[in-house]
Amino acid sequence: MLDMFRKRGVASFVYSGLMAAMAVVFVIQFRPGANSQNSSSLSKKCVAKVRGECIDETDWKAQRYLLRGYGEQAPPLNYNKMAVDSLVERTLLENEAKRLGLRVSEDDVMQEIVRYKVYVHVPASARAQARQLGINDAGFRGVPFGTKDKPFDQQLYEKALHNMTGQTASEFEDSQLHELLAARVLHLVAERVRVSDAEAWEQYAQDKSTVTARTVRFSPKYFGERFVPQDTASIEKWAAEHKADVDAKAAALPKDKPAKLIKARHILITAKKDDPADKRAEAKKKAEDLLAQVKAGADFGKLAKENSADPGSKDNGGEYDWNDGAQYVAEYQKSINDLKPGEANVTETQFGYHVLQVVGRMDGTAAVAYPLYLQQKGDELAKSAADKVSAALVGKLPVKLDDAAVKAKIDEAKKSGKLEAEATQTVIDEESKARVEGAITTVLKAMAPPEPKAAEPKPGEAKPAEAPKPPVAPAPPVAPAPPVVPAPTGDKKDDKGAAVPATPVPAVPAVPAVPAAPPAPPAPAWETDERRPHVDESSPVNVAGSPVNGLEDQQPVVQAAFKLTKEAPITAAPVKASGDYFLVLMRDRHEATRDEFGKDRAQYVGGMLMKKREDAVVNFLNDLREALGKDVWMDQKYVTDDRKKEGAGGGDQQPMPYEDEPAQ
């Protein structure tokens, strides 16, 4: 060959150049991996790369449609990122399949398609929404490609693919080969999970054992607002003792806004600006009449509950918590700034007429310290009250059946037709609750602040005139002997025909009227406050239950309830949960039995196995992603949530076209 090149001279160089070019083409076309996605990446748009392997934009577009579903009301999710995550995880699962030696043939794919099974991998981050997407635990969605008469119709099949993915039949079948392979890896992961009998029984006992709890809630906010002294002197004294905390809070406040707090209450009489003049005049007069009653000493809270149109404050006697007034409308804000504590007026705003009264005002250090003071003092008093109630119940719970009063109540209950066991349980429940409520009342009364007294006159001042006492009704006079009223004659006769006089009937004297008793004074606010500690009862709950309505952290209460026994049915010390203190009492308890487990075993283990397998699949996918580490790249424009562009309502049947993507 070399001799031939030498003889041909220049021509040989041309020939050798052609041979070299052919060699380059050969290397490019037939090098190892030349037909892989990496080799053709020059002609692809990569939405992501997994260990250098390109995920093509066309596959991403199809995956968006497959995930969302055709003709379904899909949940509002970021399908762009879901599609990228789906293809990244699918690539990792395919690599895992190769490691395990798993294979899927074209025949396998077609067998699934003719059974109306379209596989689509739901990424770990969205598996909780898989059923909303119409994708079952096996990883496929049912899509018919035929009719009753013709189970598989090629034309319907190709049309459905075009509408569903925008792919040709060969492209879709190639994609399904990858999907089926990924699904089989996850199937292997799930199949390895087992639930032992001991494990199932332990979980069953936890789920099915229940306790019916009674709780008493001691709210620091309630005790702070109703029992803590709120005079400026007490607050400033506390602030001096906690100077570091107060200074830290003061430093966080705006420098140009002096610290102040105002507590006000109001009665709203609705009157809109466009109401007729007579209606507005009527509303104004009503407000002025109420103001006159307030100034005469009427109970403001009672008037507010009966007359105010403000739903946010009327049930609290028209009162709002301490604040700086910035959230109120301008007219209302000006009035509370102008009024002194105890003063009241009628203020007009866009809502109508307000009978407005300032209850208190704080400025400077007192305003900064007040929330901290109230929180700490309220917390101390709440815990103290709970401790005192618990101590007051020592020896009173559980209720003993040899108590004479209890025996009498049980006998009385049996007279109503109740059996011995039912009567006993009813009396024990009622007596237990009554003893707790009694202890609460005793403790709160002892802690209650004293009723305000009238101010003593200064030296040299005359004592204020005492209010006139109601007149004492005179004793009724003693009535004289009633006169005898003779009965008419001739009504009755004896056997000789003589008239028989009737028995004299005394006249009934008139009973003098008894004066009405004066009205009872209103109950103190601490007693009528709905946050006042009282006994609440839960329905039966398990270890994951919620025995206290609205409580964020239920676990401390639940755990305490499950530690109680019939011999010790109340917590010895209060339990703290979500900032409040609780005394927890056990009313009843049910322990799950092996017999109950035997009846429910198959259904229960099935549900437990399904959940455990799904957890295993999610953990496996997360492990694959974690092992991938930083060896993955994503083009951010393909993961951006474009639901605003798509309508964001989740009601579109398909995603909108992406950039130059044609509508399907």
Secondary structure as UniProt FT lines:
FT   HELIX           2..8
FT   HELIX           10..30
FT   TURN            32..35
FT   TURN            37..40
FT   HELIX           41..43
FT   STRAND          46..50
FT   TURN            51..52
FT   STRAND          53..56
FT   HELIX           57..68
FT   HELIX           79..100
FT   HELIX           106..114
FT   TURN            115..116
FT   STRAND          117..119
FT   HELIX           124..129
FT   TURN            130..134
FT   TURN            137..138
FT   STRAND          140..142
FT   HELIX           154..164
FT   HELIX           169..191
FT   HELIX           197..208
FT   STRAND          210..218
FT   HELIX           220..227
FT   HELIX           232..241
FT   HELIX           243..251
FT   TURN            255..256
FT   STRAND          260..270
FT   TURN            273..274
FT   HELIX           277..295
FT   TURN            296..297
FT   HELIX           300..307
FT   TURN            311..313
FT   HELIX           314..316
FT   TURN            317..318
FT   TURN            326..327
FT   HELIX           330..338
FT   TURN            341..342
FT   STRAND          344..349
FT   TURN            350..351
FT   STRAND          352..363
FT   HELIX           365..392
FT   TURN            393..396
FT   TURN            401..402
FT   HELIX           404..415
FT   TURN            416..417
FT   HELIX           420..447
FT   TURN            459..460
FT   STRAND          484..485
FT   TURN            489..490
FT   TURN            495..496
FT   STRAND          505..506
FT   HELIX           525..528
FT   TURN            530..531
FT   STRAND          535..537
FT   TURN            543..544
FT   TURN            549..550
FT   HELIX           555..563
FT   STRAND          575..577
FT   TURN            578..579
FT   STRAND          580..590
FT   HELIX           594..628
FT   TURN            629..630
FT   STRAND          632..634
FT   HELIX           636..638
FT   HELIX           643..646
FT   TURN            659..660
//
